[in-house]
Amino acid sequence: MSTLYCLIATTQKHLDDALRVRWTVFGSELGLIAQQPPALREVSCFDTLETTLHFIVYDDQRPVATARLLLPNPEVARDTGRPLGIDLEQKLDLAPLCVPGVSPAETTRYCVLRRWRGSEALLMLNAAMYQESRRRGVSHWVAAANMETDSLEDARRVCRVAARESLVSERWRVEPRLRPEGPSEPVAPLYSPEQRQRADEGQLDGLRMPRTLALFSRKLGARFVGDPLYDTQFRRYALPLVSALDDIPPSTLAHFEALTTDSRRAA
């Protein structure tokens, strides 16, 4: 039986574990954060809100993965003049999701320590978030998923692959509030020169989807809802997506049930 288990942070130690994992992944392992903080934590003002849920996967007593779920926050919505009061509204106009029958929440800050990236830690996070989202009446997840590149042209090629695979939403479309520019000389290409040439000739076979996009679209039924957006904090392009919890494939739900059962036993 797996030694991995997932819980929702309820103590200061839990929160600190989550923030340290985030720094280790985003700052140390992936090098996405330019400046090292005095305390090795990746922190934002949304982390301490009562509407923020931190999910942490442990291997025995060691925190190895984390993600957070941002529920709508009335205080933030009031102070920002935005309808939901979640972090992604700083970058995107999410008004199209504010319609009857839709109760969105933001999934963000997914990270898994390098040693555990081949494990079921990431699916375990999603399983726990799914169960808690259902319990709280959330109907849709919204996110901006890492495209693993700072090249706008490669990000656009990813969008062409997504469109060919019918992964672009026919219902939703969100627009950016700001359009920050990526680097004029990218340092993190996604595709080789040969792949780019074939793609630009219309040959998209063999072009991979970034891992996070593939997970959300193929395992969680997510659909992409906007253009690539450059994230100035993590220095990569991100692609907006919406995942309807009712559209998560039955095979994934069965996997979720098995994972959460094992997690309860391990905990």
C-alpha positions, 0 to 999 in steps of 0.5 A, spaced: 500 500 500 502 506 498 505 511 503 502 517 500 496 521 503 493 527 502 490 532 507 488 539 507 492 544 511 489 546 518 495 548 522 501 553 521 506 547 520 501 544 514 501 551 511 509 552 512 510 545 509 506 547 503 510 554 502 516 550 503 515 545 497 512 551 493 519 554 494 523 548 493 519 546 486 518 553 483 525 556 486 530 551 487 528 545 482 525 549 476 529 556 477 522 559 475 523 565 481 529 570 480 530 572 487 531 568 493 527 570 499 530 570 506 526 565 508 525 559 503 518 560 502 513 561 496 508 566 499 502 570 496 497 574 500 492 569 498 495 564 502 492 566 509 485 567 507 480 563 510 477 561 503 484 558 501 485 551 502 492 548 501 492 541 500 498 537 501 501 530 500 505 527 505 510 521 504 510 518 511 512 525 515 515 528 509 511 533 505 512 532 497 507 535 493 502 541 494 496 545 491 491 550 493 484 551 491 481 559 492 474 559 493 471 566 491 472 571 497 467 577 498 473 581 501 477 581 495 472 582 491 469 588 494 476 591 494 478 589 487 471 591 484 472 584 481 466 579 481 469 573 484 475 575 489 480 570 486 487 571 484 486 569 477 482 575 476 488 580 477 490 577 470 483 575 466 476 577 466 472 572 469 466 575 468 463 570 463 464 564 468 459 569 473 452 566 470 447 562 474 449 554 475 456 556 475 460 556 481 467 557 480 474 556 484 481 557 482 486 551 482 493 553 483 500 552 485 501 545 483 507 542 485 511 536 486 518 534 488 522 532 483 523 525 486 515 524 487 513 526 480 513 519 477 508 517 483 501 518 484 502 525 488 499 529 483 493 525 482 492 525 489 492 532 490 486 533 484 482 527 488 482 531 494 480 537 491 475 534 487 472 531 493 472 538 497 470 542 491 464 537 491 462 538 498 463 545 498 458 546 491 464 548 486 462 546 479 468 548 475 475 549 476 479 555 473 486 555 472 492 558 468 496 552 466 504 552 465 506 552 458 513 550 460 516 555 455 517 563 455 517 563 447 510 566 445 511 562 438 512 555 441 506 557 446 502 559 440 504 552 437 501 549 443 494 552 442 494 549 435 495 542 437 490 543 442 485 546 437 486 540 433 485 535 438 478 539 440 481 541 447 479 548 446 472 550 449 466 552 445 462 555 451 467 559 454 472 565 452 476 569 457 480 575 455 486 578 459 486 584 463 493 586 461 498 583 456 505 583 459 510 581 454 515 575 454 522 576 453 525 578 446 530 572 446 526 566 450 531 561 454 526 556 454 524 553 448 518 547 448 520 545 441 526 543 437 527 547 430 525 541 426 519 541 430 517 548 429 519 548 421 514 542 421 509 545 425 509 552 421 508 547 415 502 545 418 505 538 420 503 538 428 504 530 429 509 529 434 508 536 438 507 534 445 503 538 449 506 541 456 505 536 462 500 540 466 496 542 460 495 534 458 493 532 465 488 537 465 485 536 458 485 528 458 485 526 465 480 532 468 476 534 462 478 541 462 478 545 455 482 551 454 479 558 454 483 564 452 490 565 449 497 564 452 498 569 457 506 571 460 506 570 467 512 575 469 513 572 476 514 565 474 517 567 467 513 562 463 507 563 458 500 560 461 494 558 458 487 559 461 482 553 462 476 551 465 474 544 468 467 542 469 467 537 475 461 534 471 465 532 465 471 529 469 471 522 465 469 516 469 475 513 469 479 519 473 473 519 478 474 511 479 482 513 480 480 518 485 476 514 489 481 509 489 487 514 491 482 517 497 481 511 500 488 509 500 490 516 503 485 515 508 488 508 510 495 511 510 493 517 514 
